[in-house]
Amino acid sequence: MEAVDEALTEFDIVVKRVVFFHLEKRHSIKLNDVPKKLEDFSNGLRDIFGIGAEVIERRIGRKLAEKLGVEYDREPGESLASYVERLRSRLGRK
C-alpha cells in the first residue's frame, strides 16, 4: 500500500513534466509563457486532455482566485483566458 501511495504522489510530478514537455514541443509554450499565452495554453490542454481540460482549467482558476484572495466566480463556458482578464481588470492589474 505504501508503494502505491508513493508512486501516485510522484505521478503528479511526472504528469506535470509530461504536460509541459508536450506544450513546449507541440505548442511552443513554456511554464513562464503561460500568463502571456493563456489561449494557446488552453488549446494545448485541450489537445492533450480533450474535454477533460475543462476540469484542469477550473482548478487553475480556483487556485488563482485563492492566491489573489478573491471569490472564484468563473462563469459556465467562460474561457480561462477570459476569466483571468476579468480578474486583472477587477484588480487593476495588467
Stockholm file with secondary structure:
# STOCKHOLM 1.0

chainA/1-94         MEAVDEALTEFDIVVKRVVFFHLEKRHSIKLNDVPKKLEDFSNGLRDIFGIGAEVIERRIGRKLAEKLGVEYDREPGESLASYVERLRSRLGRK
#=GR chainA/1-94 SS CHHHHHHHHHHHHHHHHHHHHHHHHHHCCCGGGGGGCHHHHHHHHHHHHGGGHHHHHHHHHHHHHHHHTCCCCCCTTCCHHHHHHHHHHHHTCC
#=GC SS_cons        CHHHHHHHHHHHHHHHHHHHHHHHHHHCCCGGGGGGCHHHHHHHHHHHHGGGHHHHHHHHHHHHHHHHTCCCCCCTTCCHHHHHHHHHHHHTCC
//
